[in-house]
Amino acid sequence: EGSRAGYRDMELFIDLVEDPQLADRLAWSIRGRGAFRWFKDVLAGWPDPLGRWYGFSNERHYGRARAWLAAE
């Protein structure tokens, strides 16, 4: 699957974040190297959005897995 899908998940999640300050920090965090680490580091200071991220990310992973299984 590579990292492209995971990066896209972060972009989509940022679009759903209602707090403009958090959305700006997250958008900044995914620029350049270390995007995945920086993204999670920013979310670590925001417990509720962190939990939503893990739920969102898991659903996206499961969706890709289901799509792959259906194609097979």
Helices and strands as residue ranges (DSSP letters): H 4-16, H 20-29, H 35-44, H 47-71
